[in-house]
Amino acid sequence: MGESKMVHSPPVTYASMLSLLTLCPPFVILLWYTMIHADGSICQTGGYLRQHGLQGFLNIWPMPTAIAWKIIACYAAFEAALQLFLPGKRVEGPISPAGNRPIYKANGVAAYLVTLITYVSLWWFGIFNPSVVYDHLGEIFSALIFGSFIFCIFLYIKGMELYPRIGKNFDIKVFTNCRFGMISWGVLPLTYCIKQYEENGRVADSMLVNTILMLVYVTKFFWWEDGYWNTMDIAHDRAGFYICWGCLVWVPSVYTSPGMYLVNHPVNLGTQLAIYILVAGILCIYINYDCDRQRQEFRRTNGKCLVWGKAPSKIQASYTTATGETKMSLLLTSGWWGICRHFHYVPEILAAFFWTVPALFNHFLPYFYVVFLTILLFDRAKRDDDRCRSKYRKYWKLYCEKVPYRIVPGIY
């Protein structure tokens, strides 16, 4: 199912690739070190590095250990087995520019639930203590950094394909993005909860709010996973450093970092404030989900559905494929999609804020993910607009006249 031609991928220059290779791995280690060993203080870590220089940085970089590799290997093998052997409905992905249509097995919800239940059960029955994961977190991140580089080199040699697979059934993007990356986003918050419980004899309400919101968000992702297979990540971006290294390393380390901070910095929010934050976060996650659901239902019914209780407003757009074939698409211009072209990014960013705000505002670093996500989604919105403009041409111009704002109503 590999693709040698990909016309919609974002341009990757040697300079941009070099900057990613140079900056991302050290940042992951510095994030871990600051959260766990420097009280979450960027100033404290910066002071240490100014005093000790490069040697100081090398001293804090944890080398991969046998136990780190063993944890990663067991987790990866478990997720790969679930991906291959759990039952799931057959789902067809979007046709690629070269004319291939990938076939997926939608068993993400089952894989996610089996993983969480197994993980908690191992702890509950005393078979494996998740605190070990937290205690060796730096070594695990270090091993992931090196191991994922090797994996990305393998993908580069294989051809930087759009839909890379091992054999006929094992889809690499589904494994890296969904099974390894996204499920780790559910596993690590539970790890942080268990570690705080074992250290303090209780789990602070701040940690509970953070963990519940993250678990709800990841559950929403897997409930909607077959819709994710139609997004830019899967259908337009080739498998390489940006996608695969990001999901194997950046997601487990950066995306879960607010919980990593809360382990040693429990905050007592009080029942009322905790409930307010929790409800606000769940509402944002629901709106984000409903945006995607609305568009999926519109596409599934070819526009023959109700959007907010009435017939949807739409634009019928034609486009030409890479093979010269003319096809038609419907562009939704009502409901959530009539507010902004990418309004669903607003509740996603707000949800990230609400699962971070239990850390309060003593340090900036717990909010790094919120800042990063905002930049990521604004860039993704621009790239998606550029791709659609190139694809639909005059119809996209008409669409932008009907829905003039990209993300924030009345502002951008």
N, C-alpha and C positions, 0 to 999 in steps of 0.2 A: 504493500500500500504506500510505498515511499514516493515522494515527489521530487523530481529534479528541477522543476520550474515553479517558481512562486512569485507572482507579479505584485502581490499586495503586501509583502513583508516590509517592515520599516527598514530604512537604510541603516546599515551598521558599518561605521568607519573604523579603521584600525585605531584611531585616537580614542573613540568612544569605548571600544572594546578594551583597550589598554587601561583606560580610567576605571572601568568596572573591575578588571582583574586586579588593579593596584589598590583600589580604595575599599571595595566591599569586604574582602576577608579580614583585613585589620579592624574594620569597624565592628564586625560581628564579635570579635574577641574583646575589643574595648568596651562594647556594650555589655557583654557578659561580666567582664571584670568590674566595671563601674557599678552595675546593679548589685552584684553579690559581695564584692570586696571593697568597694569605695563608697558605700552608703548611698549609692545613686547619684553621687556628686560629680559632675563633669569637672568642676574646679579641682577637686581632690585628685582625680586621675590626671588632669592636665598638669598639676603641680608635680606629681610623681614623674611624669614623662619629661618635664622641663629639667628636673633635677638629675635624672638618670639617662636621658636620651634614648638612643636606639637600643642600647643594651638593656635598659629598663623595660622597653617594650618586649624584647625577646625573652626577658625573665618572666613576664606575666603571661606569655603565650603558652598555654598548656599543650603538651605534646599528646597525640593520640595514644591511648593505652589499649591493652588487650580487652579490658572490660568494656571500653567504649566501642570498639569494633564489634564485640560480641552483642552488645545491646542493639546496635544499628543493624547488624546482620539478622538477628532474630526478628526484629520489627519489620525489616524489608521483606524477609522471606514469608512472614505471616501475612503481610498485606498482599504480596504477590499471589500467594495461595488463595486468599479470599477473592481476589480479582479474577482469578482463573476458574475457580471451582464453585463459588456461590452462584445459585441460579439468579436469573434476571431476564427481563424482557429484551427483545431485540430492538435496537434503535438505529436508525440510519442517520448519519451525519450529513452536513452540507457537501455538495459536489465541489471538488477542488477545481482550480483553473485548468488542470490537465485532464479533467473528466472523471476522476476517481471519487467514489462515494464510500467513506469508511462505515463499517458496521460495528456497533458497540453493544456490550451487554450491560444493561443498567442494573447493577447490583450494589450501588454506592451506599444506599441507606442501610442495607443489610451488613455490608462490610464495616461501616461506621459503628453501628450498634453492637455487632459482635466484638469489635475491637475494644470498645469502652467497657462492655460487660466483662470481657475476659480480663482486661487490665485491672479493674476494680476487684474482681473475684480473686485474682492472684494475690492481691494485697490482703483482702478480707480473710482468706484461708491460710495466710502466712507462707505462701509459696514463693512470692517475690515481693520485695519492698520497693515501691516506686521512688522512695527517697534516694535510692542508689542512683537513679537517673539524675536527680537534682545534684547530688554530691559529685557526680562525674560530668556535669553539664558542659563545662569548658572543654574537657577532653572529647566529648561527643561532638560539639560544634567544630572543634579542630579537625577531627576525623572526617566529618561531613564536608568541610572545606576542601581537604585534599582529595577525598574519594570522589566528590562531585566534579572536581576539575578533570580527573581521569575519565569519568563518565561522559563529560561534555566533549573531551577530545575524541572519545569513541564515536559520539554522535557526529562530530565534524568529519571524521574519516568515513563514516557510513554515508555522509552526503547531506547533512543539514536538511533532513526531509520534513515535509509538512505533517505527514502521518507515519512516523517511524514505528515499526513493529518488530518484535522478535518472534519468529515463526508466523503463524497465521492469526493467532488470537490474542497475543500479549501486546497491548498498545502501550507504548512507552510514555506518551503524554498523559494518558489516564493514570498511569502508575505514579509518575513524578508529581503531576499537578494535584490530582485528586486523592489518590490512596496514600502516598507517602507524605506530601506536603499538608493537605487539608486535614487528614486524620490526625497528624501530629499536632495540629492546632487545637484539636479536642483533647488529645492525650496529655499534653504538657500542662494545661491549666489544672487538670485533675492531679497531676504530679505536684504542682505547687501547693494545691490545697492539702494534700496528704502530708507534704513536708511541713507545712505550717502547723497542722494538727499534731504531728509527732513532736515538734519543737515546743509548742505552747499548750498543748492539751485542748485546744479549741481552734476553730476557723473563724477569723474575723468577718464581720458582715461585709466589709469592703472586698475581701477576697471572694466571698460568696457571690456578691453582685457581679464582680468581674468575671468569675468562672461561669455563672449561669448565662450571662449575656453572650459570652464567647461560644458556649455550647449551643445556645439557641441559634446563633448566627451560622455555625458550622452545620447544624442540623438542617437549617434552611437551605444551605448550599447543596447538601446531598439530596434533599427533597426535590431540588430543581436541577440536579446534575445533568440530565439529558438536555436541558436548555443551555447549560454552560458549554456543551460540545458544539454549539452554534456560535459561540462568541469569538472575538478577535484572537484570544489566547490560543484556541484550538484550531479554528478554521482559517486563520490568516498568518499567524506568526510561526515561523519554522522552529523546530526543536533545537535549541542551542543554549548558550550560557544564560541569556536573558530570561528564558522561560524555565529551563530545567535546573540550572544552578540556583536560580531564585527560589524555586519551589522546594528543593532539597535542603537548602541552607537558610535562605533569607526568611522564609515563612516560619520555620520552627523557632528561629532565634529572635527576629525582630517583631513578628506579628504577636507573639505571646509575651513580649517583654514587660508589659504592665503587670502581669501576674508574677513574673520573675522578681520584679521590684517589691511587690506586696508581701512576698514570703517573709522578708526580714523587716518590713515596715508596715505592720498591720495597723489599720485605721478603724476606729469605732465610729461609724457613721450615725448610729441610732436607727431604730426601726423605721421611723417616718421618712427620713432622708433616703435610706437604703431603698425603701419601696418606691419613692418618687423616681430615683435614678433608674431602678429596674424597669418600672413601667414605661418610662420615656425611652429607654433603650430598646425594649421589646416592640414598642410602637414603631420606632424607626426601622427595625429589622422587618416588621410586617409590611410597612410601606415599600421598602426595598424589594421584598418578595412579591408584593402585589403588582408593582411596576412590571417585573419580569413575567408574572403570570398573565397580566393583561395583554402584553405583546405576544406571548406564546399562544394564547387562546385566539387572538386576532389572526395570527399566521395559520394556526391549525384549521380554522374554519374558513380561511380565505376571505376574511372580512365579514362573514355572516354570523355575527355575534353581537351582544350588547356590551357597550362600554359605559359604565356608570348609568345603566338603565336605559340607554338609547342607542340607536344605530351609530356606529363609529364614523367619524370623519376621516377620509383617506384620500391618498393620491395614488393613481395607477401609473407606475413608472416602468418604462422599458429599458433594457440594457443589453449590451452585446458581450458575450462570453469571450474567453481567450481563443476559442475555436471558431469564432465568427457567428455563433448562433444567437439569435435574438430571443430574449426571454422577458417575462413580466414579473414585477414585484408590486406589493401594496405597501405604502408607507402610511403608518397610523399617525393621525394628527389630532387626536382627541384623547380624553382621559389624562392619565399621568403624562402621556407622550404629547399632549397638546400644551403642557405647561412649559417644558423645555425639551430639547432634543436628547438630553442625558440627565433628566431630573433625578433618575434613580440613584445617581451618585451622591446627591445631597443627604438622603437618609442613611446611606452607607457610611459616609464620613461622620455624621452625627452619632451613629451607633458606636463607632470606634471611640468617639469622644466620651460617650456615656459609660463604656466599660473601662475607660482609663481614669475618669474623674474621681472614682473612689480613692485613688492615690493622693488626691488633693493636689496642692500646688507648691510643695516644698522643693521639688526639683523639676527641671524641664524634661529630662531624659525619658521618663515614662510616656511623655506625649510625642516622642519621636515618631512612633508609628502613625499617629493622627496626621502629623505634618507630611510624612512620607506618602501616606495614602492620598492625601489631598493633591500633592504634586503628581503622583502616579495617575490618578483618575482624570485630572485636568489634561494631562498629556495624552491619555488614552482617548479622551473625548475629541481632542484635536486630530489625532491620527485617524479615528473612526470617521470624522467629518471629511477629512481629506480623501479617505478611501471612497466614501459614498459620493463625494463630489465628482471624483474621477469615474465612478461606476455609472451614476445616474444622470450626470451632466445637467441639462436644463430642468429635469424633474427635481433634482436636489435643490436647485435655485428656487423653484416654486415651493418646495417643502420648507426651506429656510424663511421664505416670506410669510408662510403661515405659522411657523414656529420659530420666531426670530432669535430666541435665547438658547445658548448652548447648555448651561448647567444651572445657573442661578437666575430665577425670574427677575426681570427688570434691571439686572446688573451685568450678567455675562452669559 
